[in-house]
Amino acid sequence: MMSDLVQRIAPLLPRRVYAHMHPTHVDAIADHFSVMPRGLFYRMGLLNTSRIWDMDTSRVEGLSESDIPALEALYRVSYPDNSFRPQFVKTGWYYGIRHGSTIISVAGVHVCAPAYKVAALGNVTTHPRLRGRGLSRAACARLCQSLMHHGVEHIGLMSNMGHICWSGSGNHHLPALHRRWSGATATVDVHGVLRVGNTRVTLDTVLAAFADGATAEEIVRQYPSLHLTNVYSVIGYYLRHTTEVDVYIQQRHRQRETVGRLG
């Protein structure tokens, strides 16, 4: 059904479109567009609305067009690969937290249609130095409160794997894994891929070499940009949390297969 719908509206769309689509639906637009994959995303929906009203949103305020320069400054630092456009603020659905005159956290929407009772959150970010303090959570809560006050009943969020730092339902192993490893041992790129230390070498590359029988020292000789201590940390964590890491590696395999099909 969804493929039929996508195929019918494809001729009506602009020449360039950014869309979140299930891989099985991409073929429906293949005759009209060339597809450029942007990685895999989590598709989430707000189910327990009661928790939204329990959160402290006292620091959150609505943003206006006069805040656009400050927002653009925040996105340059914290979320350079964003889809923010200044005209989005004019919708009135952007909320943020300030530190002095600086906006340090923001939550907005990609789509809001109260007439259809639906909205999709978007461009949510917090300054890198202030993450882990619940600022984005508060901004999202205040935004959701406002949306529900205006009759919106269905609120969704699509997020790249690399942008999630909390553990929820579904593929909960992956965000938790990112959170534990993000830092000195590994970093998470914009596509949600774990890379060892500050190198371009992926976690699954190191573990594949280890599975083939290579020692930590041999892996470092094979990939000179790696630090031996980081390789030992990766191997040690894998041996202690094999099931959890295997879930991530399986997800990476599916991601590469999907990108290969779409490319």
C-alpha positions as semicolon CSV with decimal commas, in nm:
position;residue;x (nm);y (nm);z (nm)
1;M;0,000;0,000;0,000
2;M;0,274;0,248;0,093
3;S;0,470;0,169;-0,224
4;D;0,159;0,242;-0,433
5;L;0,108;0,573;-0,251
6;V;0,471;0,677;-0,299
7;Q;0,459;0,585;-0,666
8;R;0,145;0,792;-0,719
9;I;0,278;1,108;-0,554
10;A;0,631;1,085;-0,700
11;P;0,544;1,289;-1,016
12;L;0,400;1,565;-0,793
13;L;0,712;1,611;-0,580
14;P;0,983;1,877;-0,632
15;R;1,292;1,781;-0,830
16;R;1,493;1,740;-0,509
17;V;1,340;1,569;-0,206
18;Y;1,471;1,463;0,135
19;A;1,271;1,169;0,260
20;H;1,282;0,896;0,525
21;M;1,177;0,577;0,351
22;H;1,185;0,207;0,416
23;P;1,427;0,039;0,171
24;T;1,142;-0,164;0,021
25;H;0,967;0,158;-0,086
26;V;1,263;0,315;-0,265
27;D;1,194;0,127;-0,590
28;A;0,863;0,314;-0,610
29;I;1,046;0,641;-0,688
30;A;1,334;0,494;-0,891
31;D;1,181;0,609;-1,221
32;H;1,161;0,969;-1,101
33;F;1,467;1,023;-0,881
34;S;1,826;0,914;-0,837
35;V;1,865;0,802;-0,476
36;M;2,147;0,911;-0,246
37;P;2,139;0,708;0,080
38;R;2,206;0,899;0,403
39;G;2,237;0,600;0,637
40;L;1,992;0,416;0,858
41;F;1,759;0,595;1,098
42;Y;1,551;0,503;1,398
43;R;1,179;0,564;1,351
44;M;1,025;0,658;1,685
45;G;0,687;0,766;1,811
46;L;0,568;0,925;2,134
47;L;0,359;0,663;2,314
48;N;0,360;0,759;2,682
49;T;0,246;1,122;2,673
50;S;0,199;1,139;3,051
51;R;0,576;1,159;3,107
52;I;0,595;1,475;2,897
53;W;0,401;1,673;3,158
54;D;0,622;1,554;3,445
55;M;0,942;1,704;3,304
56;D;1,090;2,035;3,417
57;T;1,064;2,270;3,120
58;S;1,101;2,596;3,315
59;R;1,416;2,696;3,126
60;V;1,265;2,633;2,782
61;E;1,121;2,921;2,580
62;G;0,970;2,969;2,238
63;L;1,204;3,098;1,968
64;S;1,136;3,359;1,702
65;E;1,290;3,495;1,384
66;S;1,522;3,718;1,588
67;D;1,685;3,399;1,720
68;I;1,783;3,268;1,375
69;P;2,148;3,389;1,390
70;A;2,196;3,227;1,732
71;L;2,035;2,905;1,607
72;E;2,258;2,894;1,301
73;A;2,562;2,941;1,526
74;L;2,449;2,649;1,744
75;Y;2,391;2,420;1,447
76;R;2,735;2,500;1,302
77;V;2,897;2,378;1,623
78;S;2,673;2,094;1,730
79;Y;2,491;1,962;1,424
80;P;2,661;2,068;1,098
81;D;2,489;1,796;0,893
82;N;2,142;1,931;0,964
83;S;1,837;2,015;0,755
84;F;1,757;2,344;0,932
85;R;1,626;2,632;0,725
86;P;1,559;2,979;0,874
87;Q;1,199;2,977;0,752
88;F;1,129;2,680;0,981
89;V;1,137;2,912;1,284
90;K;0,848;3,110;1,140
91;T;0,620;2,812;1,203
92;G;0,635;2,891;1,576
93;W;0,732;2,533;1,659
94;Y;1,090;2,592;1,775
95;Y;1,180;2,587;2,143
96;G;1,519;2,637;2,304
97;I;1,726;2,689;2,617
98;R;1,961;2,984;2,661
99;H;2,277;3,047;2,855
100;G;2,293;3,423;2,860
101;S;2,239;3,535;2,501
102;T;2,354;3,201;2,358
103;I;2,112;2,926;2,260
104;I;2,255;2,599;2,392
105;S;1,976;2,354;2,310
106;V;1,689;2,347;2,060
107;A;1,402;2,129;1,941
108;G;1,191;2,199;1,635
109;V;0,975;2,028;1,376
110;H;1,015;1,907;1,021
111;V;0,640;1,879;0,974
112;C;0,341;1,992;1,178
113;A;-0,017;1,951;1,058
114;P;-0,263;2,007;1,344
115;A;-0,552;1,954;1,104
116;Y;-0,432;1,595;1,061
117;K;-0,318;1,573;1,426
118;V;0,040;1,478;1,329
119;A;0,388;1,627;1,373
120;A;0,748;1,514;1,323
121;L;1,018;1,659;1,546
122;G;1,346;1,761;1,388
123;N;1,673;1,953;1,414
124;V;1,708;1,864;1,783
125;T;2,052;1,935;1,925
126;T;2,249;2,054;2,227
127;H;2,589;2,220;2,238
128;P;2,856;1,944;2,254
129;R;3,001;2,077;2,581
130;L;2,664;2,064;2,755
131;R;2,530;1,726;2,654
132;G;2,420;1,464;2,902
133;R;2,230;1,715;3,119
134;G;1,880;1,654;2,985
135;L;1,860;1,983;2,792
136;S;1,735;1,833;2,464
137;R;1,491;1,622;2,662
138;A;1,347;1,933;2,824
139;A;1,329;2,121;2,493
140;C;1,154;1,827;2,325
141;A;0,914;1,794;2,618
142;R;0,813;2,160;2,597
143;L;0,767;2,135;2,221
144;C;0,552;1,823;2,259
145;Q;0,342;1,995;2,527
146;S;0,272;2,279;2,286
147;L;0,193;2,044;1,999
148;M;-0,051;1,842;2,209
149;H;-0,212;2,162;2,337
150;H;-0,287;2,247;1,973
151;G;-0,451;1,911;1,908
152;V;-0,158;1,705;1,774
153;E;-0,203;1,342;1,877
154;H;0,070;1,162;1,683
155;I;0,430;1,283;1,730
156;G;0,722;1,112;1,560
157;L;1,097;1,149;1,536
158;M;1,346;1,008;1,287
159;S;1,701;1,004;1,417
160;N;2,029;0,890;1,272
161;M;2,186;0,615;1,482
162;G;2,481;0,837;1,567
163;H;2,263;1,105;1,720
164;I;2,102;0,889;1,988
165;C;2,267;0,862;2,328
166;W;1,994;0,697;2,535
167;S;1,858;0,348;2,554
168;G;1,499;0,287;2,447
169;S;1,295;0,002;2,307
170;G;1,361;-0,190;1,988
171;N;1,729;-0,174;1,888
172;H;1,826;-0,066;2,238
173;H;2,168;-0,234;2,226
174;L;2,299;0,015;1,972
175;P;2,239;0,350;2,149
176;A;2,369;0,202;2,475
177;L;2,676;0,075;2,296
178;H;2,737;0,419;2,145
179;R;2,704;0,583;2,484
180;R;2,949;0,350;2,656
181;W;3,212;0,363;2,385
182;S;3,184;0,728;2,281
183;G;3,500;0,903;2,402
184;A;3,864;0,799;2,406
185;T;3,813;0,439;2,292
186;A;3,572;0,508;2,007
187;T;3,383;0,791;1,842
188;V;3,048;0,789;1,664
189;D;3,026;0,951;1,322
190;V;2,717;1,115;1,171
191;H;2,602;0,781;1,029
192;G;2,611;0,607;1,367
193;V;2,930;0,414;1,287
194;L;3,171;0,346;1,572
195;R;3,531;0,430;1,481
196;V;3,825;0,341;1,703
197;G;3,981;0,639;1,880
198;N;3,996;0,942;1,654
199;T;4,077;0,735;1,344
200;R;3,871;0,634;1,042
201;V;3,912;0,264;1,128
202;T;3,575;0,116;1,218
203;L;3,506;-0,099;1,520
204;D;3,387;-0,389;1,306
205;T;3,711;-0,375;1,103
206;V;3,918;-0,423;1,420
207;L;3,695;-0,703;1,548
208;A;3,699;-0,878;1,210
209;A;4,080;-0,881;1,222
210;F;4,066;-1,013;1,580
211;A;3,821;-1,285;1,474
212;D;4,066;-1,386;1,200
213;G;4,329;-1,449;1,468
214;A;4,524;-1,123;1,466
215;T;4,668;-0,998;1,794
216;A;4,628;-0,638;1,910
217;E;4,987;-0,567;1,804
218;E;4,928;-0,715;1,459
219;I;4,611;-0,507;1,417
220;V;4,806;-0,189;1,497
221;R;5,072;-0,284;1,242
222;Q;4,796;-0,341;0,986
223;Y;4,629;-0,008;1,072
224;P;4,908;0,229;1,187
225;S;4,671;0,512;1,281
226;L;4,539;0,303;1,572
227;H;4,674;0,323;1,927
228;L;4,750;-0,009;2,094
229;T;4,566;0,086;2,415
230;N;4,246;0,154;2,221
231;V;4,268;-0,177;2,039
232;Y;4,312;-0,361;2,369
233;S;4,010;-0,172;2,509
234;V;3,794;-0,268;2,211
235;I;3,892;-0,634;2,231
236;G;3,844;-0,641;2,608
237;Y;3,498;-0,487;2,584
238;Y;3,403;-0,729;2,309
239;L;3,506;-1,029;2,517
240;R;3,297;-0,902;2,811
241;H;2,992;-0,801;2,603
242;T;3,000;-1,032;2,302
243;T;2,623;-1,053;2,252
244;E;2,576;-0,676;2,267
245;V;2,857;-0,607;2,021
246;D;2,739;-0,880;1,785
247;V;2,400;-0,703;1,763
248;Y;2,583;-0,386;1,650
249;I;2,793;-0,578;1,396
250;Q;2,483;-0,745;1,252
251;Q;2,319;-0,402;1,220
252;R;2,629;-0,276;1,036
253;H;2,606;-0,568;0,794
254;R;2,240;-0,489;0,723
255;Q;2,327;-0,122;0,676
256;R;2,595;-0,201;0,418
257;E;2,361;-0,436;0,235
258;T;2,090;-0,169;0,225
259;V;2,329;0,099;0,097
260;G;2,455;-0,147;-0,165
261;R;2,100;-0,210;-0,288
262;L;2,017;0,160;-0,300
263;G;2,346;0,261;-0,463
